Amino acid sequence: MPDFAFILAGFAVGLIVGLTGVGGGSLMTPILIFFFGVKPYLAVGTDLLFAAFTKLGGTVSLARQRLVPWRVVGLLCAGSIPAALAALWALRHLGPESAAAQRLMTSTLGVALLLTAVATFYKVLVFSPERARAEAARRSAQFAHATAPRHWSLPVLLGAVIGLLVTFTSVGAGAIGVSVLLLVFPHLPLPRIVAADIAYAVPLTLVAGLGHASLGSVDWPLLAQLLMGSLPGIWLGSRLVSRTPERLIRSILSVLLAWAGAKLVLV
């Protein structure tokens, strides 16, 4: 496959992420598997580091704006990082290229894509731009209260579930993460929810991605080509977001993710 095709795929995913906020894993991994014929274990491992490097820049920018609620990030990481390490141990035990590991990855990926499709469509129905602004104004309660979960164990346990999904599939830290944060931290303003979702995904995808790299599950030349396309794509998407019908794009994406997830589960 020509190198330009991978660069173009990275650009397209970066553009969509910039326009909609949907995590790159839910888009890039199916593209690598279905359109480029990349083995599932290589697609997942490469996409994890792709997500880590891409979201790192966003985290730095959000941290400079003091939007990242680090307490929330810490609670999620307390569950997701150990779960990611446990998933990596299981993959090492099975062997990432084994038939059992391939079936586990594709089946879990299908379920994760279906969950992401539901979460994406949920945000289409519930969070219009007007309602998002109203919610941000309504949730202007004291910050210490807003970052307190309904119970301390909820973000840890849900973070562990996301950590397993992300390590096996590279999917889950985006749309599913935002949905979890909205449920567990109902008083947190929406910009801080988005910032927390992006920030906690960086250590999670980095740990999981480096673990996959130690198993030989990362295609480094492919990763470089994808990043060459995604970085300018994200830059362009972030500047077009105000001119694009976001709800229409999210609706189309939810249908595509549901189709890809169903296909993987059936396979």
JOFEN-V196393 format. One record per pair of residues at least 4 apart in sequence whose ideal C-beta (glycine too) atoms are under 7 Angstrom apart, sorted by sequence separation. I is the first residue (numbers start at 1). GAP is how many residues later the second one is. D is the distance in Angstrom with one decimal. If there is no record, write none. Layout:
i & gap & d
I & GAP & D
I & GAP & D
This chain:
i & gap & d
1 & 4 & 5.2
3 & 4 & 6.4
4 & 4 & 6.0
5 & 4 & 6.4
6 & 4 & 6.4
7 & 4 & 6.4
8 & 4 & 6.4
9 & 4 & 6.4
10 & 4 & 6.1
11 & 4 & 6.2
12 & 4 & 6.5
13 & 4 & 6.2
14 & 4 & 6.3
15 & 4 & 6.3
16 & 4 & 5.8
17 & 4 & 6.8
22 & 4 & 6.2
24 & 4 & 5.0
25 & 4 & 5.7
27 & 4 & 6.3
28 & 4 & 6.2
29 & 4 & 6.4
30 & 4 & 5.5
31 & 4 & 5.2
32 & 4 & 5.2
38 & 4 & 5.2
39 & 4 & 6.7
40 & 4 & 6.2
41 & 4 & 6.3
42 & 4 & 5.9
43 & 4 & 6.0
44 & 4 & 6.5
46 & 4 & 6.2
47 & 4 & 6.2
48 & 4 & 6.5
49 & 4 & 6.3
50 & 4 & 6.2
51 & 4 & 5.9
52 & 4 & 6.3
55 & 4 & 6.1
56 & 4 & 6.6
57 & 4 & 6.6
58 & 4 & 6.2
59 & 4 & 6.0
60 & 4 & 6.6
61 & 4 & 6.8
69 & 4 & 6.7
70 & 4 & 6.1
71 & 4 & 6.7
72 & 4 & 6.5
73 & 4 & 6.1
74 & 4 & 6.3
76 & 4 & 5.7
77 & 4 & 5.2
79 & 4 & 6.2
80 & 4 & 6.1
81 & 4 & 6.6
82 & 4 & 6.4
83 & 4 & 6.4
84 & 4 & 6.4
85 & 4 & 6.5
86 & 4 & 6.7
87 & 4 & 6.5
88 & 4 & 6.2
89 & 4 & 6.3
90 & 4 & 6.3
94 & 4 & 5.3
97 & 4 & 7.0
98 & 4 & 6.9
99 & 4 & 6.3
100 & 4 & 6.3
101 & 4 & 6.2
102 & 4 & 6.3
103 & 4 & 6.0
104 & 4 & 6.0
105 & 4 & 5.9
106 & 4 & 6.5
107 & 4 & 6.7
108 & 4 & 6.1
109 & 4 & 6.3
110 & 4 & 6.5
111 & 4 & 6.4
112 & 4 & 6.2
113 & 4 & 6.3
114 & 4 & 6.7
115 & 4 & 6.3
116 & 4 & 6.0
117 & 4 & 6.3
118 & 4 & 6.2
119 & 4 & 6.7
120 & 4 & 6.8
121 & 4 & 6.6
122 & 4 & 5.9
123 & 4 & 4.9
127 & 4 & 5.7
128 & 4 & 6.8
129 & 4 & 6.6
130 & 4 & 6.5
131 & 4 & 6.1
132 & 4 & 6.4
133 & 4 & 6.6
134 & 4 & 6.1
135 & 4 & 6.0
141 & 4 & 5.3
142 & 4 & 6.8
143 & 4 & 6.3
144 & 4 & 6.9
150 & 4 & 6.0
152 & 4 & 7.0
153 & 4 & 5.6
154 & 4 & 6.0
155 & 4 & 5.6
156 & 4 & 6.6
157 & 4 & 6.9
158 & 4 & 6.5
159 & 4 & 6.1
160 & 4 & 6.7
161 & 4 & 6.5
162 & 4 & 5.9
163 & 4 & 6.2
164 & 4 & 6.3
165 & 4 & 5.7
166 & 4 & 6.2
172 & 4 & 4.6
173 & 4 & 4.9
174 & 4 & 6.9
175 & 4 & 6.5
176 & 4 & 6.4
177 & 4 & 6.3
178 & 4 & 6.4
179 & 4 & 6.7
180 & 4 & 6.0
181 & 4 & 5.5
182 & 4 & 7.0
188 & 4 & 5.2
190 & 4 & 6.5
191 & 4 & 6.3
192 & 4 & 6.2
193 & 4 & 6.4
194 & 4 & 6.5
195 & 4 & 6.0
196 & 4 & 6.1
197 & 4 & 6.5
200 & 4 & 6.2
201 & 4 & 5.6
202 & 4 & 6.0
203 & 4 & 6.0
204 & 4 & 6.2
205 & 4 & 5.5
206 & 4 & 6.2
207 & 4 & 6.3
208 & 4 & 6.5
209 & 4 & 6.4
210 & 4 & 6.6
211 & 4 & 6.9
213 & 4 & 6.9
219 & 4 & 6.4
220 & 4 & 6.6
221 & 4 & 6.6
222 & 4 & 6.3
223 & 4 & 6.4
224 & 4 & 6.5
226 & 4 & 5.9
227 & 4 & 6.1
229 & 4 & 5.9
230 & 4 & 6.1
231 & 4 & 6.7
232 & 4 & 6.3
233 & 4 & 6.1
234 & 4 & 6.2
236 & 4 & 6.3
237 & 4 & 6.4
240 & 4 & 5.5
245 & 4 & 6.7
246 & 4 & 6.1
247 & 4 & 6.3
248 & 4 & 6.6
249 & 4 & 6.2
250 & 4 & 6.3
251 & 4 & 6.9
252 & 4 & 6.4
253 & 4 & 6.1
254 & 4 & 6.3
255 & 4 & 6.5
256 & 4 & 6.4
257 & 4 & 6.1
258 & 4 & 6.2
259 & 4 & 6.4
260 & 4 & 6.4
261 & 4 & 6.3
262 & 4 & 6.2
263 & 4 & 6.3
1 & 5 & 7.0
17 & 5 & 6.2
22 & 5 & 6.8
33 & 5 & 6.0
38 & 5 & 4.5
62 & 5 & 4.7
63 & 5 & 5.0
68 & 5 & 6.5
91 & 5 & 5.4
96 & 5 & 5.3
127 & 5 & 5.1
141 & 5 & 5.5
149 & 5 & 5.2
166 & 5 & 6.9
172 & 5 & 6.8
188 & 5 & 5.3
212 & 5 & 3.9
213 & 5 & 4.3
218 & 5 & 6.5
244 & 5 & 6.4
16 & 6 & 6.5
32 & 6 & 4.1
62 & 6 & 5.3
94 & 6 & 5.3
95 & 6 & 6.0
149 & 6 & 5.2
165 & 6 & 6.3
166 & 6 & 4.8
212 & 6 & 5.6
17 & 7 & 5.2
33 & 7 & 5.9
94 & 7 & 4.3
139 & 7 & 6.5
165 & 7 & 3.7
166 & 7 & 5.3
181 & 7 & 7.0
185 & 8 & 6.8
59 & 9 & 6.9
209 & 9 & 6.9
33 & 10 & 5.1
91 & 10 & 5.9
162 & 10 & 4.9
13 & 11 & 5.2
16 & 11 & 6.2
32 & 11 & 3.9
162 & 11 & 6.3
182 & 11 & 6.3
181 & 12 & 4.7
13 & 14 & 4.9
29 & 14 & 5.1
162 & 14 & 6.3
13 & 15 & 5.0
29 & 15 & 6.1
32 & 15 & 6.8
162 & 15 & 6.0
178 & 15 & 6.2
181 & 15 & 5.9
178 & 16 & 6.8
181 & 16 & 6.0
29 & 18 & 4.8
162 & 18 & 6.9
28 & 19 & 4.8
178 & 19 & 5.0
177 & 20 & 4.5
9 & 22 & 5.5
25 & 22 & 5.5
28 & 22 & 6.2
158 & 22 & 4.8
177 & 24 & 6.8
24 & 26 & 6.5
25 & 26 & 5.4
158 & 26 & 6.6
24 & 27 & 5.3
173 & 28 & 3.9
155 & 29 & 5.2
24 & 30 & 6.1
154 & 30 & 5.0
173 & 31 & 6.2
173 & 32 & 6.5
150 & 34 & 6.4
1 & 35 & 5.8
149 & 35 & 4.9
149 & 36 & 6.0
147 & 38 & 6.7
166 & 38 & 5.8
146 & 39 & 6.7
166 & 39 & 6.5
146 & 41 & 4.2
147 & 41 & 6.5
163 & 41 & 6.1
167 & 41 & 4.3
145 & 42 & 6.2
146 & 42 & 4.6
166 & 42 & 5.8
141 & 46 & 5.1
139 & 48 & 5.3
139 & 49 & 6.4
140 & 49 & 6.8
139 & 50 & 4.6
112 & 53 & 4.9
136 & 53 & 4.8
136 & 54 & 4.9
41 & 55 & 4.2
116 & 55 & 5.9
120 & 55 & 4.8
135 & 55 & 5.5
136 & 55 & 6.4
41 & 56 & 6.2
119 & 56 & 4.0
108 & 57 & 6.8
112 & 57 & 4.6
119 & 57 & 5.2
122 & 57 & 6.5
113 & 58 & 6.1
132 & 58 & 5.3
112 & 59 & 4.0
116 & 59 & 4.7
41 & 60 & 6.5
108 & 60 & 4.4
109 & 60 & 4.0
112 & 60 & 5.3
116 & 60 & 5.8
119 & 60 & 4.3
41 & 61 & 6.6
44 & 61 & 6.0
108 & 61 & 5.2
115 & 61 & 5.6
40 & 62 & 5.6
109 & 62 & 6.3
105 & 63 & 5.7
41 & 64 & 6.2
104 & 64 & 6.6
105 & 64 & 6.5
40 & 65 & 4.6
40 & 66 & 5.3
40 & 69 & 7.0
75 & 74 & 6.8
72 & 75 & 5.4
71 & 76 & 4.7
79 & 76 & 6.9
79 & 77 & 3.9
83 & 77 & 4.0
87 & 77 & 5.2
69 & 78 & 5.0
78 & 78 & 5.1
79 & 78 & 6.0
82 & 78 & 7.0
76 & 79 & 5.3
79 & 79 & 6.9
80 & 79 & 4.1
84 & 79 & 4.4
88 & 79 & 6.2
29 & 80 & 6.5
75 & 80 & 4.1
79 & 80 & 3.1
80 & 80 & 6.3
83 & 80 & 3.3
87 & 80 & 3.7
75 & 81 & 5.9
78 & 81 & 6.7
79 & 81 & 3.8
83 & 81 & 4.9
87 & 81 & 5.7
77 & 82 & 6.8
80 & 82 & 5.6
81 & 82 & 6.6
84 & 82 & 6.8
30 & 83 & 6.8
72 & 83 & 6.9
76 & 83 & 4.0
80 & 83 & 3.3
84 & 83 & 4.5
75 & 84 & 6.9
79 & 84 & 6.4
26 & 87 & 6.1
26 & 90 & 4.5
22 & 98 & 6.1
72 & 113 & 6.2
51 & 119 & 6.6
69 & 119 & 6.7
96 & 119 & 4.9
128 & 119 & 6.7
80 & 120 & 6.9
84 & 120 & 6.0
88 & 120 & 6.9
96 & 121 & 4.9
48 & 122 & 4.9
81 & 122 & 6.6
47 & 123 & 4.2
69 & 123 & 5.1
73 & 123 & 5.6
77 & 123 & 5.6
81 & 123 & 6.5
84 & 123 & 5.3
88 & 123 & 3.8
92 & 123 & 6.1
124 & 123 & 5.2
67 & 124 & 5.6
72 & 124 & 4.5
76 & 124 & 4.4
80 & 124 & 4.8
84 & 124 & 4.6
91 & 124 & 6.3
44 & 125 & 6.0
67 & 125 & 5.7
44 & 126 & 4.7
73 & 126 & 4.9
77 & 126 & 5.8
81 & 126 & 5.8
124 & 126 & 4.6
68 & 127 & 4.7
69 & 127 & 5.2
73 & 127 & 4.5
77 & 127 & 6.9
123 & 127 & 6.5
124 & 127 & 5.3
67 & 128 & 4.1
68 & 128 & 6.5
120 & 130 & 5.5
121 & 130 & 6.9
124 & 130 & 6.8
68 & 131 & 4.7
62 & 133 & 4.3
120 & 133 & 5.8
121 & 133 & 3.9
120 & 134 & 4.3
62 & 136 & 6.4
62 & 137 & 6.7
117 & 137 & 4.6
120 & 137 & 6.6
59 & 139 & 5.7
29 & 140 & 6.8
58 & 140 & 4.9
59 & 140 & 4.7
117 & 140 & 3.9
29 & 141 & 5.1
116 & 141 & 5.4
117 & 141 & 3.9
29 & 142 & 6.3
55 & 143 & 5.2
59 & 143 & 5.3
113 & 144 & 5.0
114 & 144 & 6.1
117 & 144 & 6.2
25 & 145 & 4.0
26 & 145 & 4.8
25 & 146 & 4.5
55 & 146 & 5.3
56 & 146 & 5.3
55 & 147 & 5.2
113 & 147 & 5.3
114 & 147 & 3.8
25 & 148 & 6.7
26 & 148 & 6.2
113 & 148 & 3.1
114 & 148 & 6.8
25 & 149 & 6.7
26 & 149 & 6.7
23 & 150 & 5.6
51 & 150 & 6.6
52 & 150 & 5.8
111 & 150 & 6.9
23 & 151 & 2.0
110 & 151 & 4.6
113 & 151 & 6.7
22 & 152 & 5.7
23 & 152 & 6.2
110 & 152 & 7.0
22 & 153 & 5.8
52 & 153 & 4.1
51 & 154 & 4.4
52 & 154 & 4.2
110 & 154 & 3.2
111 & 154 & 6.6
109 & 155 & 5.4
110 & 155 & 3.6
48 & 157 & 4.9
52 & 157 & 5.4
106 & 158 & 5.1
107 & 158 & 6.4
48 & 160 & 4.9
49 & 160 & 3.7
48 & 161 & 3.5
106 & 161 & 6.2
45 & 164 & 6.5
48 & 164 & 5.9
45 & 167 & 3.1
44 & 168 & 6.7
45 & 168 & 6.6
49 & 169 & 6.1
45 & 172 & 3.2
46 & 172 & 5.3
21 & 173 & 6.7
44 & 173 & 6.9
45 & 173 & 4.4
46 & 173 & 4.9
50 & 173 & 5.9
49 & 174 & 5.7
53 & 174 & 6.1
42 & 175 & 5.9
41 & 176 & 4.8
46 & 176 & 5.5
50 & 176 & 5.3
54 & 176 & 5.6
42 & 177 & 5.3
46 & 177 & 5.1
50 & 177 & 6.5
54 & 180 & 6.7
10 & 215 & 6.7
14 & 215 & 6.4
18 & 215 & 6.6
6 & 216 & 6.1
10 & 216 & 3.8
14 & 216 & 3.4
18 & 216 & 4.4
9 & 217 & 6.8
10 & 217 & 6.4
13 & 217 & 6.0
14 & 217 & 6.6
17 & 217 & 6.0
7 & 218 & 5.3
10 & 218 & 6.5
11 & 218 & 3.6
15 & 218 & 4.1
18 & 218 & 6.7
19 & 218 & 4.4
6 & 219 & 4.1
10 & 219 & 2.9
11 & 219 & 6.6
14 & 219 & 2.6
18 & 219 & 2.1
6 & 220 & 5.8
9 & 220 & 6.6
10 & 220 & 4.1
13 & 220 & 6.8
14 & 220 & 4.2
17 & 220 & 6.6
18 & 220 & 4.4
7 & 221 & 5.2
8 & 221 & 6.1
11 & 221 & 6.5
12 & 221 & 6.7
15 & 221 & 5.9
16 & 221 & 6.8
19 & 221 & 6.3
3 & 222 & 5.6
7 & 222 & 4.0
11 & 222 & 4.0
15 & 222 & 4.4
19 & 222 & 5.4
10 & 223 & 6.7
14 & 223 & 6.6
18 & 223 & 6.6
19 & 225 & 5.3
20 & 226 & 6.1
19 & 227 & 6.9
20 & 229 & 5.3
19 & 230 & 6.0
20 & 230 & 5.6
30 & 230 & 4.3
22 & 231 & 5.8
26 & 231 & 5.8
20 & 233 & 6.6
